[in-house]
Amino acid sequence: MNASIRASVKLLKEKDIRPSVQRIRVLEYLQNSKNHPTVDNIYNYLVNEIPTLSKTTVYNILKLFSEKNVTSTVRIGTNEARYDADTSVHGHFKCEKCGNIYDFNVNIEELKLTGLDKFKINEHHIYLKGICKNCKIEEE
């Protein structure tokens, strides 16, 4: 068993998830993919390797991963869900031209929020939309 598989198995067990071939491969794909893939992206990438894989299985794995905080679901303005194996505090920027999603760092402690006195914040998401630097260069 290679180091990547061992690390995936360890993480799944730490999160009380029974490791299976499908779960390990979905996790590895998410960890190695920085493009915030959709269910279709994940399914299309893995189906040749795992012919018994179905989209329903991928949905169920991602739902379990989200519930156990192995992944996060990224939604920016559309009904399309994307998935991210990086569950640390960070923001997402979606390019309105190419559709790519980029991570950026956020210092939540320095974020100034007003109008929420005596509120309890349980969850936060920071999403920005615009034109990425690559598309901006192409426009110029």
C-alpha positions in Angstrom: 0.0 0.0 0.0 1.5 3.3 -1.0 1.8 6.4 1.3 -1.1 8.2 -0.3 -3.5 5.3 0.2 -2.3 4.8 3.8 -2.8 8.5 4.5 -6.3 8.4 3.0 -7.2 5.2 5.0 -5.9 6.8 8.2 -7.9 10.0 7.6 -11.1 8.1 6.9 -10.7 6.0 10.0 -10.0 9.1 12.1 -13.3 10.5 10.9 -15.2 7.2 11.7 -15.6 6.3 8.0 -15.1 2.8 6.8 -12.5 2.9 4.1 -13.6 1.3 0.8 -12.0 1.5 -2.6 -14.5 4.0 -3.8 -14.1 6.3 -0.8 -10.4 6.1 -0.8 -10.2 7.0 -4.6 -12.7 9.9 -4.3 -10.7 11.3 -1.4 -7.4 11.0 -3.2 -8.9 12.6 -6.3 -10.2 15.5 -4.2 -6.9 15.9 -2.4 -4.9 15.9 -5.6 -7.4 18.1 -7.5 -7.3 21.8 -6.9 -10.1 22.6 -9.4 -13.0 22.1 -7.0 -14.5 19.3 -9.1 -18.2 18.5 -9.5 -19.8 15.1 -9.0 -19.6 14.6 -12.8 -15.9 15.5 -12.8 -15.2 13.0 -10.1 -17.3 10.3 -11.7 -15.9 10.7 -15.2 -12.3 10.6 -13.8 -12.8 7.4 -11.8 -15.4 5.4 -13.7 -12.8 3.7 -16.0 -10.7 2.7 -13.0 -13.8 1.6 -11.0 -16.4 0.3 -13.5 -19.0 -0.4 -10.8 -18.9 3.2 -9.6 -22.2 5.2 -10.1 -23.0 8.8 -9.8 -25.2 8.0 -6.9 -22.3 6.4 -5.1 -20.2 9.5 -5.7 -23.1 11.7 -4.3 -23.4 9.5 -1.2 -19.6 9.5 -0.6 -19.5 13.3 -0.8 -22.5 13.7 1.4 -20.8 11.5 4.0 -17.5 13.3 3.6 -19.3 16.7 4.1 -21.1 15.4 7.3 -17.8 14.2 8.7 -15.9 17.3 7.7 -13.6 15.5 5.3 -14.6 17.9 2.5 -16.6 21.0 2.1 -19.2 21.9 -0.5 -18.6 25.0 -2.5 -21.6 26.8 -4.1 -21.1 30.2 -5.7 -24.2 31.7 -7.1 -25.4 28.7 -9.1 -27.0 25.4 -8.3 -23.8 23.6 -9.2 -22.0 22.1 -6.2 -18.3 21.7 -6.2 -16.2 19.9 -3.6 -13.0 20.9 -1.8 -10.8 18.6 0.4 -9.3 21.7 2.0 -11.6 22.2 5.1 -9.4 25.0 6.6 -10.7 28.5 6.8 -10.2 30.1 3.3 -12.3 31.9 0.7 -13.2 31.0 -2.9 -13.1 33.2 -6.0 -15.0 32.2 -9.1 -14.1 33.6 -12.5 -17.2 34.6 -14.4 -15.4 34.1 -17.7 -13.7 30.7 -17.4 -15.6 29.3 -14.5 -12.5 28.3 -12.5 -12.6 28.5 -8.7 -9.5 29.7 -6.9 -8.7 29.5 -3.1 -7.5 32.5 -1.3 -6.4 33.0 2.3 -8.8 34.7 4.8 -7.9 35.8 8.3 -11.3 35.5 9.9 -10.1 37.1 13.1 -9.3 40.4 11.2 -12.6 40.3 9.2 -14.7 43.3 10.4 -18.4 42.5 10.6 -21.0 45.0 11.8 -24.7 44.6 12.6 -24.3 41.2 14.1 -24.0 42.1 17.8 -25.3 39.3 20.0 -25.5 36.9 17.1 -23.9 33.5 17.2 -22.1 32.6 13.9 -22.0 28.8 13.4 -20.7 28.7 9.9 -19.1 31.1 7.4 -18.3 31.1 3.7 -16.5 33.8 1.8 -17.1 33.8 -1.9 -16.1 36.4 -4.5 -16.9 36.6 -8.2 -15.1 38.4 -10.9 -12.5 37.9 -13.6 -9.4 35.9 -12.8 -5.9 37.2 -13.7 -5.5 34.8 -16.6 -8.8 35.9 -18.2 -8.1 39.5 -17.5 -4.8 39.3 -19.3 -6.6 37.7 -22.3 -9.1 40.6 -22.3 -6.3 43.2 -22.5 
